[in-house]
Amino acid sequence: MTSLKSIRREWLLLAIIVAIALAVGARAPVFLTWRNGMDIANDSAILAILVMGQMLVLLTRGIDLSVASNLALTGMVCALIGKAWPGASVPVLLVLALGVGALLGAVNGWLITRFELPPIVVTLGTLSAYRGAIFVASKGAWVSDQDIHEVIKGLPREVWLGLPALVWFAMAVLVLTAVFLKLRREGREIYALGGNPHAAAYVGISARKSLMMVYTLSGMLAGLAGLLWVGRYSIAYTELAAGYELTVVAACVIGGVSIGGGVGSVLGAALGVLFIGVVNGALPVIQVSPFWQQAIAGAVILISVTVNARAERRAGRQILEHKATTHTTSQGVAA
């Protein structure tokens, strides 16, 4: 039943996206061209990568508010190393970005499980700490276009088999995440942990291990996004992608990923990313003020959260558990 409801929601979201695109296309036909479609896909690719990591965290009833700061710090580290080491290759820079991002994500997981702290508190703290680390590493200076390594700038601008490299990266992350959640035991355990932490404990699922894994994976994908972001926009600075974590959470919620844990799919989250990409691309075309764009985005988030909550109540679930349960599962260690 839950699967059928999820499928119905995904079809509805897809229909809304198509309706928006057709409505805007009727006013500005250029919006429906292949080139504009590729621009939207390219603009949404980095968001899609971040959303896959955030979805894993949300499935466990957690949240990672440090993803944008992780992105910025990893991007700065890659930019500084690329500047100091002109001979760095693509594989080396990719491994560096994934490694630094995973380390920063693992710090979140360790703090949450070791000290029994709520994820929202930990990741709010690391959000600020990582921003401070960027300032220290760069001494407050920007790394601009002329100082960004040519390999870093070239990677996200490549075109492979007619599609931008960023789109290929995003599709690869989407596929790997889907395979992980559907076919790997660890992926199924994430759903079990978020859906019913007590039952998961009874069957021997380790909350500590699962939480460390999802925060590390979220950090690793944020690191990859950091390298691609710096390469695409040819700049690294302290406030890079500031506030972007809210867009990441919004895409997850719009795509049907529950903030109460245990509910969500890769397809739904991908449609959430596409929805934001289409709306962001459509509003300037119909000459909507940037201030209204933010208001519309906020309204969509509120509506999506309300729809999710009502759907879960009808299904016999609470979006938030009683205080004792929330305390235990947010710490992620009672299991």
N, C-alpha and C positions, 0 to 999 in steps of 0.2 A: 504493500500500500504506500509506504513512504517513497519507494522507488518510482511508483507511478505518479505521485504528486510532484516529485522532483522533475520528472520528464515533462509533465504538464507545465510546470513553472518555466522550464528552459524553453519550451516551445513558445510560451507567452512572451518571454523576454525577447526571443528572436523576432517574433512578430512585431513587437514594439520598435525594435531596432530598424527593421525593414520599413515600417510605417514612417518613422522619422526620416530615414534616408530618402524615401520616395517623396515625402512632403517637401523636404528641402530641395531635392532634385527638380521638382516641378517649378520651383522658383528660380533655382540656379542650376541648370543642367550640367554644368561642369562638375558639380558635386558627385555625380554618378559615373564619372569617367574612371577608367582603370588607373590612371595616374593618381587621381585623388584617393582612390581606394588604397593604393600602395603607400601613399603619404600617411594615411590614417593608420595603416598596419605598422609602418615604420615608427610612427610616433607612439604607438601603443606597445611596441615590443618590449621595451625595458620595463614598463608597468606590468606586463604579463609575467615577466621573470620574477619580479618582486612579489606579485600576487600568489604565485605558486608556493613560495616560502611562507608567506603570511597565512595562507590557507592551512598548511600543515599545523601551524601553531594554534590557529583558531579551532581546529578540530579537537584539540586537547583541552579546550576551555581556557586557553591562554591568549596572549596578545603580544606582539613585538612592535613597540613604538620606536625602536631604535634603527629600523631598517634604512631610513633615509640618511641618518647620521653615519651608519655603517657604510652605506654607499659612498658618501662624501669622503670619509676617512680613507677607505680603501682606494678610491679614485685618486686622492691626494698622494698616498703612498706610491701608487703606480706611476703617477706623473713625476714625482720627485726622483724615483729610481730610474725611470726612463730618461729623465734629464741628465742624471749623473752617469748613466750607462748606455751610451748610444748604440752599443752592439746587442742590446737585449732583443730576443726574438719573440714571436707570438706565443709559442708554447710556454716560454719562461714567464711572460707577463700574465698569461692566463692562469698558470699554476700559482703565481704570486697573488693575484686577485682572489682566487678561490680560497687560498690558504689564509690570507689575512682576514677575509670575510668570515670564514668558518671559525677562526680563532675568536673574533669579536662576538660571534653568535654563541660560541661555547661559553664565553664569559657570562652571558645572560643565563644560559642553562645551568651553569655551576652555581651562580648566586641564588637562583630560584630553588634548586634542589638542596644545596648545602645549607643554606640559612633559612629555608622554609619561608621565603618571601613571596608575596603576590607578584605575578608577572608584570602587571601594569606599573607597579612601583619600581621594580628592577629596571624595566626597559625605559621608563621615564628618566631614571637616573643615568643610565648609560647613554640615552639620547643626548643629554647635556655633556656627559663626560667625553664622548667621542667627538663632539663638536669642539670641545676644549683641546682635545688631542690634535685636531687638525690645525688649530691656531698655533700650538706649540711646535708641531712638525714643520709648518711652513713659515713660522715666525710672523704670521699675519699677512704674508704676501700671497699674491695670486700667481698661479702658474698659467700663463696665457698661451695663445696659439703658437707663437714662435718657439716656445720652450717645450711644448708637448711632443713626445717621441713620435716620429713619422709612422711607426708601426701601430701605435695606439690610435692615431688619427685615421689610419688607413683601414683598420679592421672593420669598424662598423659601417664604413662606406663602400665596402666590397659588394658586388652583385654576383650571386651564384645561381646559375640556371634560371636567370630572369627575375629572381627575387632578391631583395636586399639581405645582406648578411644578418642584420638585426632580426629580421623575420625568421630566418633559419634558426638562429639561436633560441628565439622564443618558442618556436615549434618543437625544437629538440627538448627544451625544458618541460613543455606541456606533455609531450609523449612520455618522457621519463617519469614524470610525476604520476601520470595516469597508470603506468605499468607498476610503479612502486606501490600505489594505493590499492590497486586491484589484484595484483599477483604476488606481492611479497607479504609474508606473515607480519613483518614489522608495520606495514601499511595498514593492514586490517586491525592490528592492535591499537593504532592511533584512533580509529573510529570507536573501538570498544572502550578505550580509556575515556574519550570525550562523551560517549553516549551514556555510560554507566560506570563510573570509577570504582564503585564498591564491587560490582560483579567482575570487573576486570581484575581487581585484586584477588578475588576468590579463585580465578582460573590461572593465577600466576603471572599476570602481565606486570612487568616492572615499570612503575610510573617514572622513577628516576631515569631509567635508561631511555624511555620514550621521550621524555621531556628534553633530555640532553641532545637526543638525536634531532628533534624537530627544530630546536633553537639553533643548533649548529648548521643544519641544512638551510634554514632561513637566512642565517648570516652568510653562508657560502654563496647563495644566490644573490644576496645584496652586494657581495664583493664582485661577482661577475657583472652585475648591473653597474657598479661603480666604474669599472674599467671601460665598459661600453659607453656610459654616459660621458665620461671625460673625453673619450675618443670622438664621440659624435659632435659634442659642442665645443671641443678644443679649449677647455678651460677647467681649472680646479681651484676652488677657494673655500673658505670656511663655511659659508652659508649655502653651499651647493645643495640643491634639492631640499631646501628647508621647507618643512610642512608637507612634504610629499608622502609621508607615512599615512596621512589622513586620506589621501587619494587611494592608496593601496588598500586600506581597510574598507573604504567605500566600495571599491570594485568587488571585493570579496562579499560584502553584505548584499550588494545589488545582485550578485550572481547566486545568492541563496545559501552562502556559507553562514552557518548559525554562530552567533557569538556565544551561544550556550553550549557549543561543542557537539561533536559527533555527527553533524549533518553538513554536507557539501560535496560538490563534485568538481572535477577539473573542467568539464564542459561548462557547467554553470559559472564558475569563476572566470573562464575565458570569455563567456558572453558578457559578464560584468565589465571586463576590460574593454570589450568591443563597444558596449553601450557608452562608456565614458569617452572612448575615442571618437565615436560618431557624434555624440553631443558636443564635445570640444571642437570638433571640426565643423559642425553645423552652425553653432551659435554665431561665430564671426561672419559666416556667409550671409546670415539673415540680419546682420548688424545689431546683435544684442550686446549691450554694454558688458564689459568684464565684471562689473559689480553684480549684475544680474546673473552672470554665469556662475559665480560663487553661490548666490542665493539658490539658484536652481539645483546645483549640485547638492547643497545641504538639504533641500526639500526632498530630493530623490533618496538620499540616505535615510531620512526619517521615515519616509513611506516604506522603503524596503525593510527596515528594522521592524516596523509595525506589521507588515505582511508576514515576515518570518515568525514573529512572536505569536500572531493569531493562528498561523498554520500549525505551530508546535503545540499550542494549547488544544487545538482540535484533535491533534494526534495523541493527546494525553501526556505531553511532556511539559515541563516548566523550562522557560528560557533561562531562569536562574534558580538554583536550588536553595533549600533552606540554609540559614546562616552557617550551621555546623558543617554541612556538606560543602558549601562554597569555600569555607576556610580551609578545609582539608584538601580539596581538589585544586584550589588555586596555588597551594604550596607544592602540590604534585609529589609529596613524599610519603603521605600516609599509606599509599599502596605499597 
